[in-house]
Amino acid sequence: MILLKRILWVLLTFCLLINPTHSNVFANGDGNIDNGGGGMGSGTSQNKWTPGYDGVRITVVRALDQKPVSVSIDYTNKMPSTGLIHFGKVSKLHYHVGKSLSVQVGGYAYQIPATPMPRIVSSEDSVTNIEVIKRYFCSEGAVKMVANDTGIDYNTLTDGNYKLLLEPIAYFTFQGGFMGMTAHEAALYDQLLNGGLRSKMVSLTHQNLPLAMFLETPDLGYPAWNGSASGRVSNHQIITSLGLGIVRFNDAPVTPPPSQTNFQYRANTDVITAVWLSTSDQITPDSPASVTFRVLGSSYTVTNIVIPEGDSQLVWMKWRTPSKPQSLSIQISSSDGTLSANSITASIVDLNQNVPPDPKATDRNDSFRQPSVPSYTAKKSSSWGVWSAHWHSDGEGHGWWEFDWTEYSATLSATQSVLPDAKSPSTTKSLKSGYGIDIRTSTIISSNAPSSHTTGVQTAVSYFPEFQYKSYWRLHDLKTGAYNASFWLKPNDYSTYRSRVHFTPIWYPDGSYTPITRVMDAWTPDGMLTLQLQTPVTISGNLFSDWHIAPQKNK
């Protein structure tokens, strides 16, 4: 009960499976999976794991855009208790784009395969066999099981356009409560508990569970694991690289991880450049680490960094980009620990280009077809943290350093209005083609972090359907700044009154007209927050109907 209250307080803020005689039948599945692990320490009645209490969460992912297209299904040979504490059915990909932990007690849905799965998580007495695991999940029977449970046609699932994301799960007792979680969830949960999970269950949650599956080759935006296949790993290593396997079909395309050493920034913008600092030994206040960033002839040093043994922390520099487009190098060095990157290439770009051409009354576009509205990747929230340490004395002249994790977060929200220009005879969201529209955007950054950790939104840019949402765009001016920034369109050079409008083309057909606005450059140590706004208006008629040409009267 104590555990449940603590969790709520913290978190509320393959088929008819493989017939043994057909175990070598494959569905053209290619298993991108390897594993490792090590010995387990002894547990207590309050904190323990029984070998064999494991499972796998499987999510169907579309290869083209790396997006989950199915519910996640948890498979296990065991029958977890009805009061299991868990975090729902959330995949590693969902957490990657900002989904947060959400505790649930009971109501845990799972499937017990008709043919038992092989052991997934190693223990001191039973080391798993990765080749057996691969054969199982790449088999025709296992894939048909997933197809049936997710409601996806088997032939569709295996046509090369989809992949299976596998994540190992462990069921264990922690502080007296029975819990189930993936390796990724264990890392996130440990961050919330300031290392409390790791301190009790390190051999399981930060060794054998995350090392139960990792990639041999990069895919789905995750790198191949080139670290040790045994030993303790950090939360950062788990979140970015461990606790996953992938089954591909018919040479489905491999999507490499995004580069961690190449970034694009807008010119004349406040940005945050961050790297991870990891350590296998603890870094204490007795000898704290420092990280130095060097760019454009200047240097910025972060000091007094402390990190517990086997863990990591983001370290960052907040700086302003130059006003002219260019490519520049950022060099990073540290006095202790290991950096995720020692050199970063930054491309500085100027978006104040490609302004739409002067609209003419004689313009035509008889071949125009309404384009689909694109959907840019959004990141509406981020989280990061900083380690600190204090000395714990045993009262007899001895003691040790205890580490505390302070977590920070930021969220982005925005609203937009799209209305006919004040010069238009229409005052509703319906207007005649040829008239202008006024686009205004308001943003809010909510964060518990110091101002040195974040920026407000600094960029808004609108794209339009007549240009297929590319080729030409309009930048917005910042009307009010900081963490409640608002934007309006830059003055239109082709407007008689220099109005802040965009003119709809005279030839645009009747119907919905949907401009989109990308809100960008809200920076945090965990990356840039960004989202897309789209507010349609209705085109009905054109401005020629407002013109009256009368014959000249004879004198």
ROGUNU-412334 format. One record per residue (C-alpha): residue in three letters; x, y, z. Coordinates in steps of 0.02 Angstrom, whole numbers, plus 32768, in hexadecimal, padded with zeros to 4 digits. Each point is the difference from the previous one (the first is absolute). Layout:
# residues N
ALAXYZ...
END
This chain:
# residues 555
MET800080008000ILE809280748027LEU80487FDC7F53LEU7F5A80227FAALYS7FEB80A78057ARG80B280307FD3ILE7FE87FD27F49LEU7F5C805E7FF2TRP804D80988050VAL80957FFE7F8BLEU7FA67FD87F5ELEU7F5880548009THR805680B77FF9PHE807E7A007BDDCYS7F2E7F747FC3LEU7FBB7F7C8018LEU80AF80078031ILE80907F9F7FC3ASN7FD67F487FF1PRO809E7FA68039THR80027FA07F5DHIS7FFD80A47F9FSER8074806A806AASN807080287F6DVAL7F76804F7F96PHE802580B87FE8ALA7F9780937FC4ASN809380507FA8GLY8022805280A6ASP80AC8047801FGLY8026801480B9ASN806980998028ILE801B7FC980B4ASP80937FD98070ASN800E7FF080BCGLY806E7FF48099GLY7FF0800880BCGLY80587FC4809BGLY7FEE7FBC80AFMET7F7480368074GLY8017803C80B1SER7F987FB9808DGLY7F5A80538024THR7F8F801D8096SER7F477FE2801BGLN7FE280B87FD8ASN806F80087F66LYS80147F637F99TRP7FEE7FB07F55THR7FE07F4A7FDAPRO80557FC37F5FGLY7F817FD57F7ATYR7F8A808D802EASP801B805C7F5EGLY7FAC80247F5BVAL800580687F61ARG7F9D80977FC7ILE7FE37FFF7F43THR7FCC80967F98VAL7FE580037F43VAL805F80927FB3ARG7FF080477F51ALA80AD7FFB7FB0LEU7FEA809C7F96ASP7FE9807E808CGLN802B7F99809ALYS7F53801B804BPRO7FA47F7C8068VAL7F637FC57FA7SER7FBD7F838080VAL7FDA7FF280B6SER808F7FB58063ILE7FE87F4C8039ASP80587FB78099TYR802B7F467FF6THR80377F9C8097ASN80017F4A8036LYS7FCB803380AFMET7F5C803E8049PRO802280A88054SER7F9A802B809BTHR7F5E80607FE9GLY804780918064LEU809C80147F94ILE804680B18000HIS802F80307F4EPHE800980927F86GLY7F837FCA7F7CLYS802B7FCA7F4FVAL807B80847FC6SER808D7FD87F87LYS80B180427FFFLEU7FD480657F65HIS7F708056805BTYR8070802E8091HIS808180407F84VAL7F8880867FC1GLY7FCE803E80ABLYS7F847F87804DSER80137FFF80BFLEU7FEE7F76807ESER7F4F7FE7803FVAL7FE87F878090GLN7F747F807FFDVAL7FD27F838087GLY7FA97F637FC3GLY7FA97FED7F58TYR809E7FBE7FB0ALA7FDD7FAC7F58TYR80757F7A7FBFGLN80057F657F92ILE80467F55802EPRO80407FAF7F5FALA7FBF7F537FD5THR80B47FC87FF0PRO806A8048808DMET808180827FD6PRO80B77FE18024ARG80498052809AILE801D80B97FD6VAL806080488094SER809E7FAA803CSER80237FD580B5GLU80977FBC8059ASP7FBE7F4E7FF0SER7FB4800D7F52VAL8052805E7F70THR7F8C801E7F6EASN80257FC57F4FILE7FEC808E7F83GLU7FF97F8A7F6BVAL7F6B7FA5804EILE7FAC80A98021LYS801D80347F4BARG7FB97F5E7FBATYR7F668011806CPHE7FD280B37FD3CYS80307FF07F48SER7F987F637FEBGLU7F617FFB7F98GLY7F9E7FCB8098ALA80398091806CVAL7FDE80807F78LYS7F537FB87FE2MET7FDF801080BAVAL802F80B87FFAALA7F97801B7F63ASN7F697FB08053ASP8013806080A4THR801B80AA7FADGLY7F797FE77F7CILE807980187F6FASP7FF57F8B7F6BTYR80937F888000ASN802C801E7F49THR7FFB80BB801DLEU806C7FF2809BTHR80867F9F7FA3ASP8000805F7F5AGLY809E8061802CASN7FAB80A18036TYR7FF87FD780BALYS80737FC9808BLEU7FE77FB780ADLEU804980608092LEU80287F8A8091GLU8020803D80B1PRO802D7F8C8090ILE7F93800C809DALA80257FCC80B3TYR7F837FDF808DPHE804A801980ADTHR7FE2803A80B2PHE803D80AF802AGLN7FE7804B80ADGLY7F7C7F7D8021GLY7F97801E7F64PHE7FFA7F8D7F67MET802B80617F63GLY80147FE17F45MET806380707F8ATHR806F80067F67ALA80B78033800BHIS7FD580AD7FBEGLU7F7980168084ALA80787FC68088ALA807C80887FCDLEU7F7A80877FFFTYR7FBC7FC380A8ASP80AF8000804CGLN801680B47FCALEU7F5D802E8058LEU803C7FA8809EASN80AB80557FFBGLY80587F587FEBGLY7F907FA5807CLEU7FD97F6F7F8BARG80B47FE97FCDSER80387FFE80B7LYS7F937F678025MET7FF17FA37F5AVAL809C80317F9DSER802C7F4F7FC4LEU7F547FEE7FB2THR7FC980AE7FCBHIS80A980467FCDGLN80567F637FC1ASN7FA47F617FD0LEU7F5B80507FC8PRO804780867F8CLEU80867F8A7FBFALA7F7F7F797FDCMET7FE9804F7F53PHE8063807F7F9CLEU801D80237F48GLU80897FB37F96THR7FE880857F79PRO7FB080AE800BASP7F4480087FDFLEU7F638063802CGLY806C80928035TYR80617F998080PRO80B97FD57FF4ALA80537F578007TRP80417FDF80AFASN80BD7FFC8001GLY8018800380BCSER801F7F6D8073ALA7F817F728001SER80157FF080BCGLY800D80778092ARG7F958091803CVAL7FBE80837F88SER7FBC80B0801AASN7F5080437FE9HIS803B80627F69GLN804A7F657FAEILE7F5E7FA1801DILE7F92808B7FBCTHR8068801F7F65SER80457F547FD3LEU7FC57F6A8065GLY7F687F958025LEU7FC47FE47F4EGLY80077F877F6EILE7FB7800E7F51VAL7FB77F7F7F88ARG800380357F49PHE7FAA7FAE7F6CASN80367FED7F4AASP8090807A800CALA7F9A808B804EPRO806480A27FF8VAL807680238090THR7FED80AE8046PRO80A2803B8050PRO8003806480A1PRO800180BD7FF2SER80AC804B8008GLN802F803D80ACTHR808C806E7FBFASN7FA780697F7CPHE7F808084802AGLN7FA580877FA0TYR7FDE80A78053ARG7FAA809D7FC4ALA806C809D7FEFASN80028081808CTHR7FA77F8B807AASP801C7FCB80B4VAL80207F448000ILE80397F798078THR80847F817FCEALA800A7F6A8074VAL80687F628012TRP7FF97F6E8079LEU80897FE88080SER800B7F4D8042THR80707FAE8080SER80257F4F8039ASP8041804480A6GLN7FAB8082806BILE802E80B87FE8THR7FF0805680A8PRO800F80B28044ASP80B07FD1803ASER803480017F4APRO7F6F803E7F94ALA80047FF87F44SER7FFA80917F86VAL7FCE80067F49THR803C80877F88PHE7FAB80327F5EARG806480627F7EVAL7FAA805A7F6FLEU8024809B7F97GLY80A08026805FSER7FAA7FFF80A9SER7FF47F7D8089TYR7F7C7FD78082THR80257F8D8093VAL7F827FA4806CTHR804A7FDB80ABASN7FD87F9F80A0ILE7FB57F6A7FA7VAL7FE37F67806EILE7FBC7F587FC5PRO7FE67F5B805DGLU80597F617FCBGLY7FC77FBB7F59ASP7F8C80907FD7SER7FFB809B7F92GLN7FBD80B07FEELEU7FDF807F7F77VAL807A80927FFETRP7FD980957F92MET802F80AB7FBELYS7F8080897FDDTRP803E80747F78ARG7FC8806F7F70THR801F7FCE7F4DPRO805280787F85SER7F94806C7F90LYS80477FBD7F5CPRO7FE77F4F7FBBGLN809A7F938014SER80407F59803CLEU80637FFF80A0SER80517F838076ILE7FE37FF180BBGLN808A7FA88060ILE7FDA7FB280A9SER80777FBD8085SER7FEC7FC180B1SER80727FF08096ASP7FB27F598033GLY7F867F7F7FBETHR7FD37FD97F4CLEU7FA680777F89SER7F7F7FC67F81ALA805480747F81ASN80A380617FFASER7FD580617F64ILE7F5C80417FBATHR7FE2804D7F55ALA7F7C80898001SER7FAE80407F62ILE7FBD80B18012VAL7F7280247F87ASP7F9B809B7FD5LEU7F457FE27FE9ASN7FDF80B17FC7GLN80007FCA7F4BASN7F877FB37F82VAL7F798083801FPRO7F687FE07F90PRO800280617F5CASP7F9180957FD9PRO7F4F7FBF7FE3LYS7FB1803C7F5DALA7F4A80117FCFTHR802A7F9F7F60ASP804E7F6C805BARG7FB87F547FD5ASN80227F4F8035ASP7F867F8F7FA5SER805D7F618031PHE7FFB802280BBARG7FCB7F738072GLN7FE6801180BBPRO809C7FBA8056SER7FFB7F99809DVAL802B8064809APRO80AE7FC88039SER801F7FD180B3TYR80A880368045THR804A7FA98095ALA7FCC805080A2LYS805A800380A6LYS7F9280548081SER805B7FCD809ESER80AD7FD6803DSER80537FCD80A2TRP80B07FFF8043GLY8057800980A7VAL809A802E8064TRP805C7F9A8081SER8036804780A7ALA80547FAC8094HIS8008801380BBTRP806B7FAB8083HIS7FAE7F7D806DSER805D7FE580A3ASP7FF37F618065GLY80268062809FGLU80A77FA9801BGLY806D80687F90HIS7FD37FA17F63GLY7F7E80187F7ATRP7FD980037F47TRP7FBB806E7F78GLU7F457FF27FE0PHE7FC2803C7F57ASP7F5E805A7FDETRP7FAB80147F57THR7FA280A27FDFGLU7F8D7FEB7F6BTYR7FC9808F7F91SER7F8280057F74ALA7FB480777F81THR7F617FFB7F99LEU7FCB80647F69SER7F4F80337FD4ALA7FC280767F7BTHR7F6280477FB1GLN7FE280567F5BSER7F7E806C7FAAVAL7FEC800A7F43LEU7F8680877FCAPRO7FDC806A7F65ASP8069809C7FF5ALA7FAF809D8044LYS7FFA80437F4DSER7F967F6D7FC9PRO7F43801C7FFBSER7FEA7F5C805ETHR800A7FFB80BETHR7FE37F468013LYS80717F697FE1SER7FBC7FFB7F4FLEU804E80727F7FLYS800F80177F45SER80A07FCC7FA9GLY8078808C7FDCTYR7FEC805180A9GLY80807FF2808BILE7FFF7F9D80A1ASP8046803580A7ILE805B7F798064ARG8029801A80B8THR804E7F838076SER80127FFC80BETHR80757F88805AILE80217FCE80B4ILE80987FA88048SER7FDF7FB680ACSER80997FC48060ASN80417FE780B0ALA80B3801E7FC7PRO806E809B8014SER800380757F6BSER80B17FC47FD6HIS7FB37F587FD1THR7F7F803A7F80THR7FCC80807F7EGLY7F56803C7FC9VAL7FBD7FE07F52GLN8063806B7F85THR7FC67FCA7F53ALA7F597FEC7FA8VAL7FF37FDE7F46SER7F647FE17F95TYR7FEC7F937F66PHE7F7080047F84PRO7F9F7F837F96GLU8013805E7F5BPHE80BC7FDC800CGLN7FE57F4B8036TYR803E803480ACLYS80B080187FBESER8062806F7F88TYR7FC480A18053TRP7FD7803180B3ARG7FE58096806ELEU805F8025809FHIS7FAC80528094ASP803F80918068LEU800E7FEC80BBLYS7F7A8072804ATHR801F7FD780B7GLY808F7F92803BALA803D7F958091TYR7F987F6B803EASN7F5980457FC5ALA8035802E7F50SER7F88803A7F7APHE801980127F46TRP7FB380537F68LEU802F7FFA7F49LYS808A80707FC1PRO7FBF80957F9AASN7FD47FCD7F4FASP806C805F7F82TYR7F757FEE7F7ESER7F7A804C806ETHR7FD180B47FDATYR7FF2801F80BAARG80937F928033SER7F837F93805AARG80367F648060VAL7F9F7F8B7F90HIS80117F737F84PHE7F9A80137F61THR7F9F7F677FC9PRO80137FE47F44ILE7F7180407F94TRP7FF37F567FAATYR7FEF7F9B80A1PRO7F677F8E7FF4ASP7F6E800B8078GLY80127F95809ASER80757FEE8092TYR80A180638003THR80787FC58087PRO80A3805A8024ILE80747FAB807ETHR80758055807AARG80997FAE804CVAL802F804180ACMET80BA7FE48021ASP809C802E805FALA7FC67FE480B1TRP80A07FB0803FTHR80227F918096PRO80937F8F802EASP7F937F707FC0GLY7FEE804F7F55MET7F8D80797FA6LEU7F4680088025THR7F9780177F65LEU7F4F7FE77FC2GLN7F90801E7F6ALEU7F6280697FFBGLN7F7E7FFA7F76THR7F6180657FFAPRO7F967FF57F62VAL7F98808B7FB4THR7F807FEE7F76ILE801480487F51SER7F5A802F7FAFGLY800380687F61ASN8088807B7FCFLEU802080B98011PHE7FCB80247F4CSER7F4C7FED8039ASP801A809C806BTRP803280697F6BHIS7F7B805C7F9DILE802C80437F54ALA7F7C80787FBEPRO7FF880467F4EGLN803680B47FEALYS7F6F80787FF0ASN7FF780757F69LYS800580B88028
END
